[in-house]
Each structure stands twice: as structure tokens, then as C-alpha cells.
Amino acid sequence: MAKNRNYAWYEIAEITDLRDMLEKSSSSFARHKAFVFNTEGKQQTINYRDFKDQVFALGAGLCDVGFGPGRKAAILSESRWEWGLSFLAVACGNGINVPLDKDLKPRDLRFILEETDADTLFTSARYLDVALDLRSHLPCLQYIVCFDQAKVPEEKTSAVIPASELIDRGSRLLKRGKSAFSQVRVDPHLPVSIVYTSGTMGTAKGVVLSQHNLVSNMMDMCRAVYIDEKDVILSVLPLNHTYESTCGLLTPLYRGCAISYCENLRQIANQMNAVRATAMLGVPLLFQAIHRKIMEGIREKGTGKFNAAKTAASFGSLIFGNSARRLIFSALHKKFGGRLRLLISGGAASDPEVAKLFRALGITFIQGYGLTECSPILAVNRPDYFKDEAAGFPLASVEIRIAEDQEICARGPNIMSGYFQRPEATADVLNDGWFHTGDLGYLDDDGFVHIHGRKKAVIVLTNGKNVYAEEVEACLNHSRFVLESLAWEGPETPAGKVEEVHATIVPNREEFDRYCKEAGVELTDQLVEEILKREIREQCTALSPYKRVRKFTIRWEEFDKTTTRKIKRYLYTEKVKRTDG
């Protein structure tokens, strides 16, 4: 549904930097919950005033041990409220954060810490051994700050400072007016974060973002999508990724929301229920999994019954709005805590059918588009101004243009200054203020951004036609028997002689088991191949003949993915090509 491109933006409070944001939020939402979390099985909370006091105390404690403007502090931890505490303490002192992916191998972590020359590492008890090992290899790493009271080998106790100790020290200094941290004036144009991203094509690069980049994106997001102090955000994605740290941490703090961290992705519904979440950010694979579970329940109870309820909800919504849908599907809403109203998908293209189902149930579902280099959002669909087949409508401060080769280019205050110590890589993507995204697409007549796929993932056939791998995969993934797929040129194709599209399919084992049980047959390789051959043929009928998959291989192991659950294509295409060549 799209109305007109002049659809009004929401009004917002202007902020200049993260310290300004924190001070204003602690004043406006002082007693509101900032975080909801579990400690030893008991639900705990911290309000905005106390959170701001702890951020400033930690900042003052860091300042007292010599950490100051321009110094770099890395964060290696699971998602928890102390992640945001450390990030903001560093930011409010003009320091630079280096968020680390906790799933990286030690050699990759060493590379990032050594390249950035980080001298402080925030971590938790879970990763303390990894942190200590890193310190033993890196002369630059002076301090390890642990969020927890953890057992440390006696010979290494001097290397670890409990965060609570720094907070207590800083609090005392602030009360006596003895900390230089109180006088810090944030320069919003200095770097605040170096985020390493390898993406789907490999090659890790550090994206340099400033506070100005981040807060401009935060404000733009809130102009487009309404959240406020009544919202409870369930955070499920890794905080080292800019999508979650900007949209799932900093933006909710700017608007006075409460944030709770999901401890187990298999228990999302239960955790939504426990905190009565109203909103959640996720990636397409996560929402597809939830969609699949809902559809399983619908099939078990009968699709006819569901379709009748959906029709009644559609008529009721004409008079009573979304509350009619929520009432008719109240049993499902109760499973999610009864307050879930908003789901936002990002990181990859979302299936329009997923959006339609959630919307039919009375839950607003929208998708956005962005990259780490853009802090990260460039465009987003809005609750009342959307096209499910589009990636989104450009944010208020963002300009989008399409290059001659259909590459999407963007300009705005949210665009990075460049890649850390990579001038050539920076020059490849930044030209006259325009960031070249590497994505191919177009702008429609209403101004919405549509994406074909990654420039490097295009399959060029010998007849000169281009096939967008992501478009083919979206069709294949519609099948309930396909868990995930990867479309490409194939393992034995000479360069420049691609005649047909190949696919690697990961079967959905649960669906095959269910099929065999209902049909009373045994699961065999031949059966799987026959069903997948039929499914591929049926799903590809929506594609032009030259785009259809002609050959496929089966793998039962899921593909390796990035932190936003996108397949690392280079592991399954480039490597094979190099080996064959």
C-alpha cells in the first residue's frame, strides 16, 4: 500500500551527539525502564537516570586510568545491557569503539585489535579466557574490563579490571568534582565506532562512523517509524552489527523505550511473553522461521478456519481498525505477550508473503534497507506507507540515485567517512560524496527503492542476459521443503560460458519428516531429489525461462552466514571456481 510520496514524517526532538541524547533521555524518561534483564533467574531493571549515571561513572573511571579522546576500546561480549553501557561511556568521552563479532576466530580478533591499536577490551565472564589469550599476543592491549565478577588466574589478576570497580571509582571522582570527564565536549564529527564487516563477499574492512553519522540516522528512523516510552524492544541480533546497535539500542534509548535481550532464539515467543514486548528487529530468516511455525499451526487447525477468521478480521478492521485483527487472533497474540505491534526486517530482502501474514494477524511488519557504511539505514517502509516488494522509501536526510549500470548510490549525513586505513577501498565506493552500495536496483515512480541483488552476485549468461541470484533464491525459498538455497553459475562452468542457472539446496528436514509420516513412506535420497525437482520446477514458473534453475545439488548442512544471517556466498562459489580453475 502506497499513498503519496509526501506522506508526513513524525516530529522528533533534535540531538547533536550521543552524550546529548543520553542527557536528554535521562531527563525526559528518568524513572522509565531503560533495560529489562535477568540476574540469577530474577527479572531486574535499570531506569534511565541510573543508566546515565553509570555511563558517566564508567566514563570517569576510564578517564582516571588514562583512557581518553581518540583512544580505542573493543567490545567482545554477548548482547546485554552492559554492552551499551561501555559503548556510550567510550563515546561520551570522545573515544572510539571497536565492536567485535563474538563468533570470529581468535586470529581474526587479533587482526582487528592489532590493526585498530585498541588498548582496552570490554568483555564478559563468558569470553574472558579469549580476552586473556588475546592480551598475551597483543602488546597494544593494556586493559581488560570485565562486566562480571569472574575468577581470574592469580598471575593474570592485574590484567583484568572489574567494570564495577571502574564505575565506583568514577562515581566517587564525579561526586567530588575531580574528573575531567565532566568537562568533555563531544565532537560529533570525530570517529566513534570502527565496525568490521566482511559481508557476503569476504575481505574484512573497518567502517569508520562518527556520532554525527549515527544520530542523524537515529533521528531519521524516528521520523519514519514511531516508537516511544511505552514500547518494549526485544533485541535478538548481535550488538556488534550496526543494524542492531543503531536501531535496536541507540534509537530506542533516544526515544525512551525499554530494551530486553533475547537469551535463546528458540525461546523468542516465551521471552516476548515474559517482557510483554511491543517491537522487535530481525532478519528475514528469523521471521521466515516464525512464519513457518505459524503456518504449521494453521495447517494443523485447518486453513479453511484460518481463512474465515482472516476474512472476518479484514471486514472488522474497516470499522474498528487493527484492534479487530488483534481480537480475532487474540490466542496467537497471547503467545507473544499480548502487546506485540511492530516487526522490522533488515539485512536482506524479505518475502512479501511473510509481511502479509503478520499484517493479517494485526502485527505491523515492515522492511528496511541499509549497509554498515550508512550507519546503517538508507530506506525503510513505513507502517502506513509501504510496498512489500520494495526495500523501502528513502529516509528524510538521504538521497538515492541509480547509476548507469543500475547500482544504487546514496548520499547523506549518515554515510561513513571511509574504511579504516584503506584509502583505495574507500576511493572505490565513495565518489563526490556518493556512496556506491554494490547493490543493483531502481527507484519506482513513488520513490521506493527496489533491489535486484548484489552486483558481484549477478549471473551473466552467454546470451548476455543477467540473472539476479537473490531473485531466484527468493522463489526457491517459497517451497516448504527448502530451508535455504544459493543460486550461482555452477562448479564446472568455464569463465564467460554460463549457459544455465545452478542452485545448491538445503532441504527442510522437518518438512520432509512430516511428509513421510503423513504419506507413510521412508525418507530416501531419491525421494528428496524427486520432491525438490518438482518444487524447483513449480517455484520457478514465476521466473522468465532463462532465470529458471536447470541443475541443482543438495547439501544437508546449513550455509555459513554473516551476523545478519546472509549466506557468505564466497565460501561456496569463489572457492569452488578457484579450485576448478
Buried (B, 14 or more C-beta within 10 A) or exposed (E): EBEEEEEEEBEBEEBEBBBBBBBBBBEEBEEBBBBBBBEEEEEEBBBBBBBBBBBBBBBBBBBBBEBBEEBBBBBBBBBBBBBBBBBBBBBBBBBBBBBBBBEBEEEBBBBBBBBBEBBBBBBBBBBBEBBBEBBEEBEBBBBBBBBBEBEBEEEEEEBBBBBBBBBBBBBBBBEEEEBEBEEBEBBBEBBBBBBBBBBBBEEBBBBBBBBBBBBBBBBBBBBBBBBEBEBBBBBBBBBBBBBBBBBBBBBBBBBBBBBBBBEEEEEBBEBBBBBBBBBBBBBBBBBBBBBBEBBBEBEEEEEEEBEEBBEEBEEBBEEEEBEBBBEBBEEBBEBBBBBBBBBBBBBBBBBBEBBEBBBBBBBBBBBBBBBBBBBBBBBBBBBEBBBBBBBBBBBBBBEBEBEEEBBBBBBBBBBBBBBBEBEEBBEEBBEEEBBBBBBBBEBEEBBBBBBBBBBBBBBEBEEEEBBBBBBBBBBBBBBBBBBBBBBBBBBEBEEEEBEBBBBBBBBBEEBBEBBBEEEEEEEEEEBBBEBBEEBBEEBBEEBEEBBBBEEBEEEEEEBEBBBBBBBBBBBBBBEBBEEEE
